[in-house]
Amino acid sequence: MTTVVWFRQDLRIRDNPALAAAHARGKVAPIFILDDVTPGPRRRWGGASRWWLHHSLVSLRHDLGHLALFKGAPSDVLPAFIEKVGATAVFWNRCYEPYAIARDQALKASLQAGGIEVQTFNGSLLHEPWEVATASGAPYKVYTPYWRASLAKPVAAPLPAIKPQVDASVPPGDRLDDWQLLPTRPNWAAGWQQRWQPGEAGALEALDAFARDGLADYSQQRDRPDLKGTSRLSPHLHWGEISPRQIWARLGLETESPSNRKGAEKFLSELGWREFCHHLLYHFPTLPERNWRRAFDAFPWRQADGDLKAWQQGMTGYPLVDAGMRELWQTGWMHNRVRMVAASFLVKHLRIDWRRGEAWFWDTLVDADLANNAAGWQWVAGSGADASPYFRIFNPVTQGKKFDPDGDYVRRWCPELARLPDEHIHAPFDAPPETLAAAGVELGRTYPRPIVDHARARKAALDGYEKVRSAGD
């Protein structure tokens, strides 16, 4: 019997429940559908995500031996494909975005009504969003008790790699190049393939390297953007080139030393934050569009397109923020500590709506994930679940001094400041004129003056948050 396997954000052959179940049944007809038309929020992937998707599909097609590619609405494409290959069943791993849930439920009902067997699986999370609940059955709204409850549940062992017998009648569908997922005019992703290896092989190599070289120091170095202290697994996780179960199993074997155990516990708690974000999105599907705390609807956001553009281009006059935004544009990724600082700067220094920042990250991050992105931005803004307190306003200068103490990160991404001494690298606007001249820095010409004063911006933000407090929750 032939079973269609609809690949989505599970672009791997290891620990793939839908693929394994189909393989056990007989021949497999694998398909990926580029769905740019189903209505719903964030239905179209951003530019950086599409770059990654192109290369990941190349990798998956190589691993499977064949992969049919079609563009359109799954409600149109999938029934026609099932009929073409003579399949009697279709299997897929679940997605948790609100529009995807609605689409998949309708499609499942339609296919079953036509006599097609449909089975769906959890291929993306340690636990389904509805499996972790409070004693009363309600969803968790605070991370720590959520993660404590999650840790009490066993994690299933990952499944082995599958080399399925692909049905020879499977039509090839579209040419991947015709989808034009890669940028050309201009090619803003030039050089990305030297930084990233999309696909399952790249994901496994990244996990191996982190378990071998990064785990012991992770808890100490994870906040240092000047060091290689993070796993860089986030885009692989987003596209399902590796599963959280595989990470859980691998890091559980890497705990011989106390330092590795500490690093593993910390890293797995970050994996837990990812789980919590999906938990929130599932139970609160308006998370990407609306303030989770409705009182934040009263916050007086500014419509400041010039300031938004300066932030996007890394030209705010605050080196740590600018370095992060330039790293994002040039690599499709930004260190997590700097993401928090850059996001805080946008919503609290510039008082620009967090949704505009979320949209920029959605388009420019290779790991852009609806749950993580929305929950992260609302956490920084103070409007989300278990959010950063409203009065926590990151000072980009002190954050730079603390987490980039020698200025190496800033010098890498803001080379015009490279010759400044360490004591002025994070606040060139406070450097003496002779120091700036010696370093070849001319504020307002070679590097921008600050677009906002930190002290005044902090006061304005706190004034805005007073309106939120007055509005109540």
Buried (B, 14 or more C-beta within 10 A) or exposed (E): EBBBBBBBBBBBBBBBBBBBBBBEBBBBBBBBBBBEEBEBBBBEBBBBBBBBBBBBBBBBBEBBEBBBBBBBBBBEBBBEBBEBBEBBBBBBBBBBBBBBBBBBEEBBEBBEEEEBBBBBBBBBBBBBBEEBBEEEEEBBBEBEEBBEBBEEEEBBEBBEBBEBEBBEEBBEBBEBEEBEBBBEEEEBBEEBEEEBBBBBBBBBEBBEBBBEEBBBBBBBBBBBBBBBBBBBBBBBBBBBBBBBBBBBBBBEEBBEEEBBBBBBEBBBBBBBBBBBBBBBBBBBBEBBEBBBBEBBEBBEBEEBEEBBEBBBEBBBBBBBBBBBBBBBBBBBBBBBBBBBBBBBBBBBBBBBBBBBBBBBBBBBBBBBBBBBBBBBBBBBBBBBBBBBEBEEBBBBBEBBBBBBBEBBBBBBBBEBBBBBEEEBBBBBBEBEEEBBEEBEBEBEEEBBEBBBEBEEBBEBBEEBBEEBEEBEE
